[in-house]
Amino acid sequence: MTKRRAVFLDRDGTLNAPVVREGKPYPPDTVAEFQLLPGVTEGCRRLHAAGYVLIIVTNQPDVGRGTQSQAVVETIHAHLHTLIPELARIETCYAPGKGVSHPENYRRKPEPGMLTDAAHALDIDLTASWMIGDRWRDVDCGARAGCQTIFIDRNYDEALRTSPNFTVHSFEDAVGIVLAGNSAAC
């Protein structure tokens, strides 16, 4: 039996507009602030139609730090599911980071735990899968899991630590790369 292929998607800055303060991206605080970026809905439909399982993998450390409620994050995710019903799963890590010991640290990007957990649950072949994101943590996470990586360069004030397989400037461009790779593999 053949394992399935997935596209793992970061949330903030990849699918939805982040709130940028002093060159750093932050998640929206409310559903009202949550806005999908151009081309995301159609791009996800195209990936799904090509046979990819769509999985969001998102660090939400503000919950672990006590500055955001888990209920708000879950409300945003429910809203996201209504906007993109093709999503198979949303993996969320609430570990606060910044050197704090937490049982979920193996899932916190750049660690690959969210990808490996989803791969195990959904019978995903990580080496035939992709990770799309806009931060160094996304690229490192995808590479550590054995996925092809696509970095969406949003010109944040932070450097990459691992070179991505591809660098683009929009979600639509990332979708085009995945679909072109899919065609080449057939």
ROVOZA-619072 format. One record per residue (C-alpha): residue number from 1; residue in one letter; x, y, z. Coordinates in nm, 3 decimals, always signed. Layout:
REM residues N
NUM_a_X_Y_Z
...
REM end
This chain:
REM residues 186
1_m_+0.000_+0.000_+0.000
2_t_+0.138_+0.340_-0.101
3_k_+0.168_+0.611_+0.159
4_r_+0.010_+0.948_+0.090
5_r_+0.181_+1.277_+0.007
6_a_+0.118_+1.591_+0.206
7_v_+0.176_+1.961_+0.194
8_f_+0.247_+2.092_+0.542
9_l_+0.156_+2.457_+0.573
10_d_+0.261_+2.712_+0.828
11_r_-0.032_+2.932_+0.931
12_d_+0.067_+3.293_+1.010
13_g_+0.243_+3.462_+0.718
14_t_+0.186_+3.166_+0.488
15_l_-0.193_+3.131_+0.479
16_n_-0.300_+3.444_+0.664
17_a_-0.161_+3.793_+0.703
18_p_+0.056_+3.825_+1.012
19_v_+0.063_+4.131_+1.231
20_v_+0.414_+4.274_+1.177
21_r_+0.574_+4.476_+1.457
22_e_+0.934_+4.601_+1.433
23_g_+1.005_+4.367_+1.141
24_k_+0.880_+4.057_+1.325
25_p_+0.558_+3.869_+1.242
26_y_+0.296_+3.790_+1.507
27_p_-0.034_+3.596_+1.488
28_p_-0.367_+3.775_+1.481
29_d_-0.524_+3.818_+1.825
30_t_-0.886_+3.765_+1.712
31_v_-1.093_+3.605_+1.437
32_a_-1.172_+3.958_+1.315
33_e_-0.798_+4.017_+1.256
34_f_-0.759_+3.685_+1.071
35_q_-0.738_+3.747_+0.695
36_l_-0.633_+3.492_+0.434
37_l_-0.364_+3.607_+0.193
38_p_-0.442_+3.635_-0.181
39_g_-0.461_+3.306_-0.367
40_v_-0.460_+3.084_-0.058
41_t_-0.808_+2.934_-0.093
42_e_-0.765_+2.854_-0.463
43_g_-0.408_+2.730_-0.410
44_c_-0.520_+2.489_-0.138
45_r_-0.797_+2.359_-0.365
46_r_-0.544_+2.298_-0.642
47_l_-0.307_+2.111_-0.409
48_h_-0.592_+1.900_-0.273
49_a_-0.716_+1.822_-0.626
50_a_-0.363_+1.704_-0.714
51_g_-0.388_+1.446_-0.436
52_y_-0.201_+1.614_-0.153
53_v_-0.318_+1.590_+0.208
54_l_-0.319_+1.945_+0.349
55_i_-0.196_+1.982_+0.706
56_i_-0.138_+2.304_+0.895
57_v_+0.151_+2.300_+1.143
58_t_+0.158_+2.606_+1.365
59_n_+0.345_+2.720_+1.673
60_q_+0.115_+2.921_+1.899
61_p_+0.349_+2.991_+2.194
62_d_+0.144_+3.283_+2.324
63_v_-0.099_+3.027_+2.467
64_g_+0.184_+2.863_+2.662
65_r_+0.304_+3.205_+2.773
66_g_-0.044_+3.300_+2.894
67_t_-0.085_+3.600_+2.662
68_q_-0.341_+3.433_+2.431
69_s_-0.623_+3.193_+2.513
70_q_-0.637_+2.848_+2.360
71_a_-1.010_+2.907_+2.300
72_v_-0.932_+3.201_+2.068
73_v_-0.676_+2.994_+1.874
74_e_-0.928_+2.710_+1.838
75_t_-1.195_+2.958_+1.722
76_i_-0.953_+3.091_+1.459
77_h_-0.885_+2.733_+1.348
78_a_-1.256_+2.653_+1.322
79_h_-1.296_+2.965_+1.108
80_l_-0.998_+2.856_+0.895
81_h_-1.164_+2.517_+0.836
82_t_-1.476_+2.693_+0.705
83_l_-1.260_+2.901_+0.467
84_i_-1.052_+2.602_+0.351
85_p_-1.255_+2.282_+0.398
86_e_-0.985_+2.083_+0.213
87_l_-0.765_+2.093_+0.525
88_a_-0.723_+1.742_+0.666
89_r_-0.572_+1.844_+0.998
90_i_-0.438_+2.134_+1.202
91_e_-0.142_+2.048_+1.426
92_t_-0.083_+2.312_+1.692
93_c_+0.204_+2.342_+1.939
94_y_+0.134_+2.558_+2.243
95_a_+0.481_+2.520_+2.400
96_p_+0.606_+2.865_+2.507
97_g_+0.965_+2.825_+2.385
98_k_+1.245_+3.055_+2.500
99_g_+1.427_+2.784_+2.694
100_v_+1.124_+2.671_+2.894
101_s_+1.100_+2.296_+2.953
102_h_+0.767_+2.175_+2.817
103_p_+0.637_+1.827_+2.719
104_e_+0.543_+1.957_+2.370
105_n_+0.893_+2.089_+2.284
106_y_+0.952_+1.799_+2.041
107_r_+0.656_+1.940_+1.841
108_r_+0.764_+2.305_+1.845
109_k_+0.909_+2.412_+1.512
110_p_+1.195_+2.391_+1.419
111_e_+1.160_+2.042_+1.570
112_p_+0.972_+1.807_+1.334
113_g_+0.728_+1.657_+1.587
114_m_+0.409_+1.804_+1.442
115_l_+0.502_+1.666_+1.098
116_t_+0.601_+1.324_+1.226
117_d_+0.288_+1.300_+1.445
118_a_+0.064_+1.387_+1.149
119_a_+0.257_+1.153_+0.918
120_h_+0.207_+0.865_+1.158
121_a_-0.164_+0.939_+1.207
122_l_-0.243_+0.989_+0.837
123_d_+0.003_+0.745_+0.672
124_i_+0.210_+1.020_+0.508
125_d_+0.540_+0.968_+0.325
126_l_+0.747_+1.262_+0.450
127_t_+1.007_+1.223_+0.173
128_a_+0.733_+1.271_-0.090
129_s_+0.589_+1.571_+0.097
130_w_+0.644_+1.945_+0.115
131_m_+0.670_+2.209_+0.389
132_i_+0.572_+2.566_+0.298
133_g_+0.642_+2.851_+0.540
134_d_+0.766_+3.205_+0.586
135_r_+1.008_+3.166_+0.879
136_w_+1.341_+2.993_+0.936
137_r_+1.167_+2.758_+1.181
138_d_+0.941_+2.628_+0.902
139_v_+1.233_+2.556_+0.670
140_d_+1.434_+2.384_+0.944
141_c_+1.131_+2.180_+1.054
142_g_+1.056_+2.057_+0.703
143_a_+1.420_+1.972_+0.634
144_r_+1.451_+1.781_+0.965
145_a_+1.140_+1.581_+0.874
146_g_+1.281_+1.494_+0.530
147_c_+1.039_+1.708_+0.326
148_q_+1.109_+1.938_+0.035
149_t_+1.094_+2.297_+0.167
150_i_+0.960_+2.616_+0.017
151_f_+1.035_+2.947_+0.187
152_i_+0.798_+3.237_+0.121
153_d_+1.023_+3.540_+0.164
154_r_+0.826_+3.816_+0.339
155_n_+1.136_+4.027_+0.409
156_y_+1.122_+3.980_+0.786
157_d_+1.414_+4.091_+0.996
158_e_+1.548_+3.739_+1.056
159_a_+1.792_+3.511_+0.877
160_l_+1.743_+3.158_+0.751
161_r_+1.949_+2.889_+0.921
162_t_+1.897_+2.613_+0.665
163_s_+1.875_+2.670_+0.292
164_p_+1.528_+2.590_+0.155
165_n_+1.484_+2.386_-0.161
166_f_+1.297_+2.682_-0.312
167_t_+1.240_+3.049_-0.227
168_v_+0.935_+3.237_-0.354
169_h_+0.748_+3.560_-0.278
170_s_+0.388_+3.436_-0.276
171_f_+0.173_+3.139_-0.183
172_e_+0.068_+3.106_-0.548
173_d_+0.434_+3.064_-0.650
174_a_+0.481_+2.795_-0.384
175_v_+0.175_+2.606_-0.511
176_g_+0.316_+2.625_-0.865
177_i_+0.643_+2.465_-0.751
178_v_+0.466_+2.180_-0.572
179_l_+0.239_+2.114_-0.870
180_a_+0.531_+2.128_-1.115
181_g_+0.716_+1.875_-0.897
182_n_+0.402_+1.661_-0.890
183_s_+0.384_+1.663_-1.272
184_a_+0.751_+1.572_-1.302
185_a_+0.703_+1.275_-1.068
186_c_+0.412_+1.128_-1.267
REM end
